[in-house]
């Protein structure tokens, strides 16, 4: 077990090195001089001498590989630099907003699990029935409707027209419901189809027929035997989907003015706050890599072939 986990853990380092290299390189290819932007953000009309002096102070006059080395050394010590716009530590700025994003992603994941289980099981049990067709329409809509459009429609009907929910901001559960639906709708449709396919496959297995021949109640067969095995493919994907929900929160947070990391990143992009953009990209990459590691470890416990020495 530890050999398997250690191998997966070591795979993280070349991935993170590649991500840091790409992130730093792309940001440095972006137009605009960071030194000039810093001076302008402070309300100072930059002169050539002032820009050059600040470039020397920040080390921007050094070759790119030296700048990358210094940046990477700081990152390894948990220092993502300072925001051009606020002057605060990027690490502290991201960590202070991350709980809001995490709350939204967890809420969306609960919504996904509930809707996917309900839709997938009902669709499989009532195959080719009205409920199955309804579930298929739901899956089609989930895969087709863009999240930003759904969010705007929810705001228009439920917040502006019916006045049932607040338009934007963070507060109680009434603030959380519309962003949760917007973020989780498409993912829940995908999982509903996965669970339906899994249930239909499991219900054809011999052990299900044996269970029925023994006279077990249908609810026991579905709950204790069929659902447990049908969930296996979906469970291993939940980890990666959680990372996608955290990353996908960028659009939802912007639409609903949710004060999370995603909105902070979008605001920084508009203000060309390069340290924040770099820090956000690296932070999200770490989350994806860690979630991938968790999924790999979960395979060890779920799939017996890996415990027997498979890869």
N, C-alpha and C positions, 0 to 999 in steps of 0.2 A: 504493500500500500504506500509506504513512505517513498519508495523508489519511484512509483508512478507519480505521486504528488510533486516530488523534487524535480522530476524531469519536466513536468508541465510548468512548474514555477520558473525553471531556468529559461524556458521558451519566452518568458515575458520580457527578458532583458534586451534581446536583439530587436524585438518589436517596439519596445519603448524607445530604444536608441534611434530606430528608423523614424518613429513619429516625431521625436524631438528635432531630428535633422530636417525633416520636411517642414515642420511647423516654423522653425527658425528661418529656413531658407525662403519660404513663401512670403513671410512677413517682410523680410528684407528686400524682396523683389517688388513689394508694393510701392506705388508712387508716393512722393512726399518725404521731406526731411524730418525725422523725429525731433531734432533739436529745434528746428523752426516751429514745429507744432507745439512743443512745450512752451516756448516763449509766447506764441500767439494765445495759447490757452490761459496764460497769466495776464492777458490784456496788454502785453508789451508788443509794440511794433518792432520786429527783429531787424537789427542791422547785421551786415555781413560779419563784422567783428564779433558781435554778441553770439551769433549762430556758431561761428567757428570756435569760440571759447567754450561754448556749451558742448560742442561735439568732442572737444579734447577732454572735457571734464567727464563726459559719459563714456569715453573710450570709443566713440563712433568713427574716429579717424584711423583706428587700427584695422588691419586686414580682417576679413570676414571670419576666418577660422579662429583667430584669437578672440573675436567677439563671441563666437559660438562657444568656445571653450570656457570663457568666463561665465557666460549665461548658464551653461550646463552645470558648472561647478556650484553656482548659486542655487539652481533648481534642485540639485542633489542634497542641498542643505535646507530645502523647504522654502527658499526665497525666490519668488516669481517676479521680483522687481516691484516698482511703484507705478501706480496709475498716473498717466500724464494729466488726466482730468481732475482727479480728486487728491492726488499726492499721497494717497494711502497705500499700504501694502496690498498687492494684488492677492496674495494668499489669504489675508484677513478679509478682504472684500468678497472673495469667492466663498470662503467658509461661512461668512455671516449670512449669505444669501442662499447657500445650499440647502438648509433645512426647509425653506419654502418650496424649492424644486422637488426635494425628496418627498414632502407631504403630497404634492400634486401627483408625482409618479406612483407613489404607494396607493393613493386613492384610485388612480386610473388602473393600476394592476388588479385591485380588488374588483373594480367594475368589469374588467376583462374576464377574470376568472368566473364571476357570477353569470355574466351573460353567455360566455362561451359554454359553460357547463349546462346551463338551462337550454340553450338553443341546440347544442350538439347532441345531447341525450334525447331530447324530444324529437329532433329531426331523425335520429337513427331508429328510435322505437316506432315512429309513425312514418316509416319510409314511403315515399311517393304519395303520402296523404296531404291534406291541406296544410297541416302544420309544417311538414317537410318543405313544401313549396314556399311557405312563408319564411322559413329559415334560410332557404336558398336566396330569396329576394333580399333578405337582410345582409347575407354575405356579399351579394353582388353590390349592394349599395355601399357597404363598408369598404370594399376594395375600390370603388369608383369615386366616391365623394372625397374631395380634398379636405384636409383638416381645417385649413383657414376659412374655407367657404362654409363648412358646417358651423364653425365657431361664430361667424358673422350672422348666419341665419338664426342660431340659438339666441344670440344677443337681441336680434331684431324682434323675434316673436315673443320670447319669454321674459326679456328684460325691458324692452322699449314698449311693445304693444300691450302685453298682458301684465307687466310690472310685477311678475312673480319673483324675480331674482334681481340682485344688483347688477348693474352693467359691468363693473370692473372692480378690481381691488381685492384685498385679502382680508378675511374676517372669519365668520362662522361657516357652517356647512352650506348655507345658502350661497356663499361666495365660491364654494368649492365645486358645486354640482355641475354647472355648465362647462367649466374648464375640464373637469374629469371626463364628461361625456365626449367632448371634442377630442381629447387626447386618446381615449381608450376605444372609441367607436370602431375605427379601422382594424385595430389589433384584435378586438374581440370577434370580429367577423371572420378573420383568418383562423383563429383558434377554434371557433365553432365548426368550421369545415374539417379541421384536423381531428377534432374529437368525434365528429360524425363518422368520418372514415375509419377511425380507430374502433369505434363501437360496432360498426357494421362488420368489420373484420373479426373482432373478438366473438361476436354473437354466432359466427359460423363455426367456431372451434368445437372440437369433440367434447372438451370438458364442460362446455355449456350444455351440450346435448345430454351428457351424463347427469349433470345437476338437475336438469328438467326431468329426466327419466326417474331420478330418485324422488321426485315430487316436491323439490324445494320451491318455496314461494318465489314468484317472479321478481319481487322487490329485493329479495336476498341475492338472487342470481345476478341482478344488475348491479346492486350496491357493493357486494362483497367480491364478486368474481369478474364481471365484465368491465365495470368502470375502472377498477384498479389497474387492469392491464391496458385498457384503452388510454389511460392517462399518461402512460410511460413516455410516449414520443413527445407529448405536449409539455410534460414537466421539465424535460431537459432543455426545451426552448424558452421556458419562462425567464431563465436567467438572462439570456441575450435580449429578450423582449424588454426586460426591465431597463437594460442599458439604452435600448432604442427609445423607450418612453422618456428617460432622462434627457436624451439628446433632442427628441422631438418636442420637448417642452419649450424650446426656443420660440416657435411660432405661437403656441398657445399662450405663453406668458406675455408675449407682445400684444396679442389681440385683447386679452383680458386684464392687461396691466398688472400681472401677477409679479410681485417683487422677488423673483427668483434669479438664479444664475443666468438663465437664458435671456431674460430681458436685459440684464446687466451687460451681457455679451453683445446684444444687438445695439444697445445704446453706445457701447464702446466702438463698434464698427463704424457707426455714423460719425463718431468723433475722432476716428483714427487713433484710438488709444491702443497702440500696438502691444505694450506689455500685458494688458488685460486680454487681448485677443489671443496672444501666445499662451498665456496662462490658462485661459478657458479651454483652448484646443488640447493642451497637454492634460489638463484635469479630466476632461471627458474621455480622452484616450486611456488614461489610467483606469477610469471606471469600466470602460469596455473590456480592457484586458483582464481586470480583476474578475468581472462577471464571467468572462470566458473561462477563467481558471476555476471559478466555482462550478460552472457547468461541467467542465472536464472532470472535476472531483466527484460531482454527482453521478456521472456515468459509472464511476468505479463502484458505487453502491447499487446502482440500478441495473447495470448490465453485467450479468455473471461472466460473460466471455472475457471482460477486462480483468476481473478478479482472478481468472484462470491463466492470465499471462498475455492476453491479446493487447492490441494497441489501438 
